[in-house]
Amino acid sequence: MRTVTPRSESRPQSGNAHLPERERARLLLDRTTGIPNYYALPAAFSKRKRQGRPFAVLLLDIKGFGRFNERRRGHLRGNELLHSFAASVRRATRPTDLLVRWSVGDEFVLLAEVVSHAEIAALCARLAGPHSVKWGRRTRLLSCYVVGAPVGHQRLGEVENSLHERLRRLKIATKLADRS
């Protein structure tokens, strides 16, 4: 089982306090996609929990991203695809939902305002794609693995670990189903 150490617990909490607000905001933005990066997630997660409204955390992982990133003209082209994918997901979600690039790879986290398990399932199905994304002069159809869970009293690290385990199982199940 893969254990994820929450980055929010491993970085100094006051390490950027001396920086001007504009610089701190820039540190929370992913330059490739133009959306918030992982370091924006803990504060947003805590704020949503304090507000007391129901929300869910979804983990998205682009299917077959390696073939675009590594085999088709390198990382710059892969970055174009990530940017287009993030824009597509933002269009498919509510303005109050927060999309975050979870890692330097092809994983994204979405904090979504939802009330029921049925809403989470419907959102996961919609976000699984296919997404029509611009890539160079062409348009590509991308699908992704999506797992989601409502947030109760769990800490962010617990939610992340749970979602990563569910994502791992989903990928295995999908590969087994494709073989049969």
MOTA-V174270 format. One record per pair of residues at least 24 apart in sequence whose C-alpha atoms are under 10 Angstrom apart, sorted by sequence separation. I is the first residue (numbers start at 0). J is the second residue. If there is no record, write none. Layout:
I;J + I;J
//
This chain:
81;105 + 122;146 + 123;147 + 145;169 + 80;105 + 81;106 + 120;145 + 122;147 + 144;169 + 145;170 + 78;104 + 81;107 + 120;146 + 144;170 + 77;104 + 78;105 + 119;146 + 120;147 + 10;38 + 77;105 + 119;147 + 120;148 + 59;88 + 119;148 + 144;173 + 7;37 + 92;122 + 119;149 + 6;37 + 7;38 + 91;122 + 116;147 + 5;37 + 6;38 + 7;39 + 116;148 + 7;40 + 8;41 + 92;125 + 116;149 + 6;40 + 7;41 + 91;125 + 92;126 + 115;149 + 6;41 + 7;42 + 91;126 + 114;149 + 5;41 + 68;104 + 111;147 + 113;149 + 68;105 + 88;125 + 91;128 + 106;143 + 108;145 + 110;147 + 112;149 + 88;126 + 105;143 + 106;144 + 107;145 + 108;146 + 109;147 + 111;149 + 59;98 + 65;104 + 87;126 + 88;127 + 91;130 + 106;145 + 108;147 + 110;149 + 58;98 + 64;104 + 65;105 + 88;128 + 110;150 + 55;96 + 56;97 + 57;98 + 58;99 + 59;100 + 60;101 + 64;105 + 87;128 + 54;96 + 56;98 + 58;100 + 59;101 + 63;105 + 88;130 + 58;101 + 61;104 + 62;105 + 87;130 + 31;75 + 60;104 + 61;105 + 87;131 + 88;132 + 60;105 + 61;106 + 87;132 + 31;77 + 32;78 + 59;105 + 60;106 + 61;107 + 84;130 + 86;132 + 87;133 + 31;78 + 32;79 + 59;106 + 60;107 + 83;130 + 84;131 + 85;132 + 86;133 + 30;78 + 31;79 + 32;80 + 33;81 + 34;82 + 58;106 + 59;107 + 60;108 + 83;131 + 84;132 + 31;80 + 32;81 + 33;82 + 58;107 + 59;108 + 83;132 + 84;133 + 31;81 + 32;82 + 57;107 + 58;108 + 59;109 + 82;132 + 83;133 + 84;134 + 31;82 + 32;83 + 34;85 + 57;108 + 58;109 + 81;132 + 82;133 + 83;134 + 108;159 + 30;82 + 32;84 + 33;85 + 34;86 + 56;108 + 57;109 + 58;110 + 80;132 + 82;134 + 29;82 + 32;85 + 33;86 + 44;97 + 56;109 + 57;110 + 79;132 + 80;133 + 81;134 + 31;85 + 32;86 + 43;97 + 55;109 + 56;110 + 57;111 + 79;133 + 80;134 + 34;89 + 54;109 + 55;110 + 56;111 + 79;134 + 80;135 + 83;138 + 84;139 + 54;110 + 55;111 + 56;112 + 78;134 + 79;135 + 83;139 + 84;140 + 40;97 + 54;111 + 55;112 + 56;113 + 77;134 + 84;141 + 39;97 + 40;98 + 53;111 + 54;112 + 55;113 + 76;134 + 80;138 + 84;142 + 40;99 + 53;112 + 54;113 + 55;114 + 76;135 + 80;139 + 39;99 + 40;100 + 52;112 + 53;113 + 54;114 + 55;115 + 37;98 + 38;99 + 39;100 + 40;101 + 52;113 + 53;114 + 54;115 + 55;116 + 80;141 + 35;97 + 36;98 + 37;99 + 38;100 + 39;101 + 52;114 + 53;115 + 57;119 + 34;97 + 35;98 + 36;99 + 37;100 + 38;101 + 47;110 + 55;118 + 56;119 + 34;98 + 35;99 + 36;100 + 37;101 + 47;111 + 55;119 + 59;123 + 34;99 + 35;100 + 36;101 + 37;102 + 47;112 + 54;119 + 57;122 + 58;123 + 62;127 + 33;99 + 34;100 + 35;101 + 36;102 + 37;103 + 44;110 + 57;123 + 61;127 + 32;99 + 33;100 + 36;103 + 43;110 + 59;126 + 60;127 + 61;128 + 67;134 + 32;100 + 40;108 + 59;127 + 31;100 + 40;109 + 57;126 + 29;99 + 37;107 + 40;110 + 28;99 + 29;100 + 36;107 + 37;108 + 27;99 + 28;100 + 29;101 + 31;103 + 36;108 + 29;102 + 29;103 + 64;141 + 63;141 + 64;142 + 62;141 + 63;142 + 64;143 + 61;141 + 62;142 + 63;143 + 61;142 + 62;143 + 60;142 + 61;143 + 62;144 + 59;142 + 60;143 + 61;144 + 62;145 + 59;143 + 60;144 + 61;145 + 58;143 + 59;144 + 60;145 + 58;144 + 59;145 + 60;146 + 58;145 + 59;146 + 57;145 + 58;146 + 59;147 + 57;146 + 58;147 + 56;146 + 57;147 + 58;148 + 56;147 + 57;148 + 55;147 + 56;148 + 57;149 + 55;148 + 56;149 + 54;148 + 55;149 + 56;150 + 54;149 + 55;150 + 53;149 + 54;150 + 55;151 + 53;150 + 54;151 + 52;150 + 53;151 + 56;155 + 51;151 + 57;158 + 58;159 + 48;150 + 56;158 + 57;159 + 47;150 + 48;151 + 55;158 + 56;159 + 59;162 + 48;152 + 58;162 + 48;153 + 57;162 + 58;163 + 44;150 + 48;154 + 56;162 + 60;166 + 58;165 + 59;166 + 58;166 + 62;170 + 45;154 + 44;154 + 45;155 + 60;170 + 44;155 + 41;154 + 41;155 + 40;155 + 41;156 + 8;155 + 7;155 + 8;156 + 5;154 + 7;156 + 5;155 + 6;156 + 5;156 + 4;156 + 5;157 + 3;156 + 4;157 + 5;158 + 2;156 + 3;157 + 5;159 + 2;157 + 4;159 + 5;160 + 3;159 + 4;160 + 2;159 + 3;160 + 2;160 + 3;161 + 1;160 + 2;161 + 0;160 + 1;161 + 3;163 + 2;163 + 3;164 + 1;163 + 2;164 + 0;163 + 1;164 + 0;164 + 1;167 + 0;167
//
